């Protein structure tokens, strides 16, 4: 209210009490509306969240994912039959809520647990939360000599070798574990190990937004040696038809398919594989920073477009009952 309006209130204070009260109520209502507008909207606990990003090195420094682009809505953990999940960070982009898990769920690595058990806890939690679509991403070494630093590859096939992790998430838990009862009635195939529907979405958005090359197909090898491979190992992988080597997203693709979660990955070239071409640590470090700057907007825009997808039953991605 302006000063002149308050003078008017004073003039009417005794002579027109009812008019004064009506004016005061109007001013109070307007002020309350401004206060309510200033309070940030809170996410409803009943709002379904069906999308997740399982972070990897394609998305750079884990705590920095989406900073300045997403709304952050807190974090929580889930008690699963395999143990407590890693922190699950709830975020929102263009009004679409999603979950984010840092670095393949490594925040849930427990002392004395079997190798790779954090993958089981992570994917079991996402399944029990009702996630239906998930995005992953990892940097790695280019076996294909046609790939170069900063290229994105939306893989369409995979090879898993040297894997000490559980190969089947459904068998990692007792058969009477109730949350998995329904999934045990599905036949999951790996004719197309990454969901074509989600791959197509990533390719569409990356072609529009990424300032670099995007390869729409590629075969990746997931090795698990805890180190970079040797030149001889890379030559062996090339003889198998592999284009790229990395260490985590193969396990995630397997678990996602067994759980009926539609999953695809935005892999990226941070370095040539050993023996392909020389590179330095600084080359690789700088590539990771550049890749993350371009890849995070791609995956966020893909999340924004998920609600447009047809989520009716898909035998390839969901499995055959």
C-alpha positions in Angstrom: 0.0 0.0 0.0 1.2 3.5 -0.7 1.6 6.2 2.0 -1.5 8.0 0.7 -3.5 4.9 1.1 -2.5 4.6 4.7 -3.6 8.2 5.2 -7.0 7.2 3.8 -7.2 4.4 6.3 -6.6 6.9 9.2 -9.3 9.2 7.9 -11.8 6.4 7.8 -10.7 4.8 11.0 -13.6 6.1 13.1 -16.0 7.3 10.4 -16.0 4.2 8.2 -14.8 1.3 10.3 -16.3 -1.4 8.0 -14.6 0.2 4.9 -11.3 0.3 6.8 -11.5 -3.4 7.7 -12.3 -4.3 4.1 -9.3 -2.4 2.8 -7.1 -3.9 5.5 -8.2 -7.4 4.6 -7.5 -6.7 0.9 -4.0 -5.5 1.7 -3.3 -8.5 4.0 -4.5 -10.9 1.3 -2.2 -9.4 -1.3 0.7 -9.5 1.1 0.0 -13.2 1.9 -0.1 -14.0 -1.8 3.4 -12.5 -2.3 4.7 -14.5 0.7 3.3 -17.8 -0.7 4.8 -17.1 -4.1 8.2 -16.6 -2.4 8.2 -20.0 -0.8 9.8 -22.7 -3.0 7.5 -25.5 -4.1 8.0 -28.7 -2.2 8.0 -32.1 -4.0 5.1 -34.3 -3.1 6.1 -37.5 -1.4 3.4 -39.2 -3.5 4.7 -38.0 -6.8 6.0 -41.1 -8.7 9.6 -40.9 -9.9 10.3 -43.4 -12.7 13.6 -42.1 -14.1 17.2 -42.4 -12.8 20.7 -41.5 -13.8 23.4 -43.8 -12.6 26.4 -41.6 -12.8 29.8 -42.4 -14.2 32.8 -40.5 -15.6 30.9 -39.3 -18.7 29.3 -36.8 -16.2 32.4 -35.6 -14.5 32.9 -34.8 -10.8 30.0 -36.7 -9.1 28.9 -34.0 -6.6 28.8 -31.4 -9.4 26.2 -33.2 -11.6 23.6 -30.8 -12.8 24.7 -27.8 -10.7 23.0 -24.7 -11.9 20.7 -26.7 -14.2 18.6 -28.9 -11.9 16.5 -28.4 -8.8 17.9 -30.5 -5.9 15.3 -32.0 -3.7 17.3 -33.9 -1.1 18.6 -37.4 -0.7 17.8 -40.7 1.1 18.8 -44.3 1.2 16.8 -47.5 0.8 17.1 -50.6 2.9 17.1 -53.5 0.5 17.5 -57.3 0.9 21.1 -56.8 -0.2 21.8 -54.0 2.3 21.5 -50.2 2.5 21.6 -48.5 -0.9 24.0 -45.6 -1.7 22.5 -42.1 -1.2 19.9 -41.5 -3.9 19.7 -37.8 -4.8 16.3 -36.6 -5.9 16.4 -33.9 -8.6 14.2 -32.2 -11.1 14.8 -30.8 -14.6 12.1 -29.0 -16.6 9.6 -30.2 -14.2 10.5 -33.9 -14.5 11.7 -35.5 -11.3 14.5 -38.1 -11.4 16.9 -39.9 -9.1 20.7 -39.6 -9.4 23.2 -42.1 -8.0 26.9 -41.1 -7.9 29.6 -43.1 -9.6 27.8 -46.4 -10.1 26.7 -46.6 -6.5 30.2 -46.6 -5.1 29.1 -44.7 -2.0 27.5 -48.0 -0.9 30.7 -50.0 -1.0 30.9 -51.9 2.4 33.9 -53.3 4.1 34.2 -57.1 3.6 31.4 -57.3 1.0 31.7 -59.4 -2.1 33.2 -57.6 -5.1 30.6 -55.5 -6.9 28.0 -55.9 -4.2 27.2 -52.1 -4.4 25.8 -52.7 -7.9 23.3 -55.1 -6.5 22.3 -52.7 -3.7 22.0 -49.8 -6.2 19.9 -51.5 -8.8 17.7 -53.3 -6.3 16.9 -50.0 -4.7 16.0 -48.4 -8.0 13.8 -51.3 -8.9 12.0 -51.2 -5.6 11.5 -47.4 -6.0 9.6 -48.0 -9.2 12.3 -46.8 -11.7 11.4 -47.8 -15.3 14.0 -45.8 -17.3 17.7 -45.3 -16.5 20.6 -43.6 -18.1 24.3 -44.4 -17.6 27.6 -43.1 -18.8 31.2 -43.9 -18.6 34.4 -42.7 -20.2 36.8 -45.3 -21.5 39.5 -46.3 -24.0 38.9 -46.3 -27.7 39.9 -49.6 -29.3 38.3 -48.5 -32.6 41.0 -46.3 -34.4 38.2 -44.2 -35.9 37.2 -42.9 -32.5 38.9 -39.8 -31.0 39.0 -37.8 -27.8 35.6 -36.4 -26.7 33.5 -38.6 -29.0 30.3 -39.9 -27.6 29.2 -43.5 -28.3 25.7 -44.8 -27.7 26.6 -48.5 -27.5 24.4 -51.2 -28.9 26.3 -54.3 -27.9 28.6 -55.5 -25.1 31.0 -58.1 -24.0 31.7 -58.8 -20.3 35.0 -60.4 -19.3 37.0 -60.8 -16.1 34.0 -60.1 -14.0 34.1 -60.9 -10.3 30.6 -59.4 -9.6 27.3 -61.3 -9.5 26.4 -62.0 -13.1 22.6 -62.3 -12.3 21.0 -59.9 -9.8 18.0 -62.2 -9.5 20.2 -65.0 -8.2 22.1 -62.7 -5.8 19.1 -62.7 -3.5 17.2 -65.7 -2.0 14.5 -67.0 -4.2 11.9 -66.1 -1.6 12.8 -62.4 -1.6 9.4 -61.0 -2.3 10.2 -57.8 -4.2 11.8 -59.9 -7.0 9.0 -62.4 -7.2 7.4 -60.8 -10.2 10.6 -60.3 -12.2 11.4 -64.0 -11.8 8.4 -64.7 -14.0 10.0 -62.8 -17.0 12.4 -64.1 -19.6 15.0 -61.5 -20.2 17.0 -61.7 -23.5 20.2 -59.9 -24.5 19.7 -59.8 -28.3 19.8 -56.0 -27.8 21.4 -55.5 -24.4 20.8 -51.7 -24.4 17.1 -50.7 -24.7 16.7 -49.5 -28.3 14.0 -47.0 -27.3 16.3 -45.2 -24.8 19.2 -45.5 -27.2 17.2 -43.7 -29.9 16.3 -41.0 -27.5 20.0 -40.4 -26.5 21.1 -40.4 -30.1 18.3 -37.9 -31.1 19.3 -35.4 -28.3 23.0 -35.9 -28.7 22.8 -35.2 -32.4 21.0 -31.9 -31.6 23.0 -30.7 -28.7 26.5 -32.2 -28.5 29.3 -30.2 -30.0 31.3 -33.2 -31.2 30.9 -36.5 -32.9 28.3 -39.0 -31.8 28.6 -42.6 -32.9 25.1 -44.3 -32.9 26.5 -47.9 -32.6 29.4 -49.6 -31.0 30.4 -52.7 -29.1 32.0 -52.2 -25.7 34.0 -54.6 -23.5 33.6 -54.4 -19.8 36.8 -55.6 -18.2 37.3 -55.6 -14.4 41.0 -55.7 -13.7 41.2 -52.6 -11.4 43.8 -51.2 -13.9 44.2 -50.2 -17.5 44.6 -53.1 -19.9 47.8 -54.0 -21.7 48.4 -53.5 -25.5 48.1 -57.3 -25.9 44.8 -57.4 -24.1 43.5 -54.6 -26.3 44.6 -56.4 -29.5 42.7 -59.5 -28.2 39.6 -57.3 -27.6 39.9 -55.8 -31.1 39.9 -59.3 -32.5 36.6 -59.9 -30.8 35.0 -56.9 -32.6 35.2 -54.5 -29.7 35.3 -50.7 -30.2 35.7 -49.5 -26.7 36.7 -50.7 -23.2 35.4 -49.6 -19.8 34.7 -51.1 -16.4 31.2 -50.6 -15.1 28.2 -50.0 -17.4 28.1 -53.6 -18.7 27.1 -54.9 -15.2 24.5 -52.1 -15.1 23.1 -53.1 -18.5 22.8 -56.7 -17.4 21.0 -55.9 -14.1 18.7 -53.3 -15.8 17.6 -55.9 -18.3 17.0 -58.6 -15.6 14.9 -56.1 -13.6 13.0 -54.8 -16.7 14.4 -51.3 -16.4 14.9 -49.6 -19.8 18.6 -48.6 -19.9 21.1 -47.1 -22.3 24.5 -45.4 -21.9 26.2 -42.3 -23.1 29.8 -43.6 -23.3 32.6 -41.2 -24.2 36.2 -41.4 -25.3 38.6 -40.0 -22.7 41.7 -41.7 -24.1 42.9 -44.2 -26.7 43.1 -47.7 -25.3 46.6 -48.9 -24.5 48.7 -49.5 -27.6 46.4 -47.7 -29.9 48.0 -44.2 -29.7 50.2 -42.5 -27.1 48.4 -40.1 -24.6 49.2 -38.5 -21.3 47.3 -38.3 -18.0 46.7 -34.6 -18.7 45.1 -35.5 -22.1 42.7 -37.8 -20.4 41.9 -35.4 -17.5 41.1 -32.5 -19.9 39.0 -34.7 -22.1 36.8 -35.8 -19.1 36.1 -32.1 -18.2 35.2 -31.2 -21.8 33.0 -34.3 -22.1 31.0 -33.7 -18.9 30.3 -30.1 -20.0 28.6 -31.3 -23.1 27.1 -34.7 -22.0 25.3 -33.5 -18.9 22.9 -31.2 -20.9 22.3 -34.2 -23.3 21.2 -36.5 -20.5 19.1 -33.9 -18.8 17.3 -33.0 -22.0 16.7 -36.8 -22.6 15.1 -37.0 -19.1 12.8 -34.1 -20.1 11.6 -36.0 -23.1 11.0 -39.4 -21.4 7.4 -38.5 -20.6 6.7 -38.4 -24.4 7.8 -42.0 -24.8 5.4 -44.9 -25.3 5.9 -47.0 -22.1 3.5 -49.8 -23.1 5.0 -53.3 -22.8 8.2 -53.9 -24.8 9.4 -57.5 -25.0 13.0 -56.4 -25.8 13.4 -54.0 -22.9 10.9 -55.3 -20.4 11.2 -59.1 -21.0 8.7 -61.7 -22.0 6.2 -62.8 -19.3 
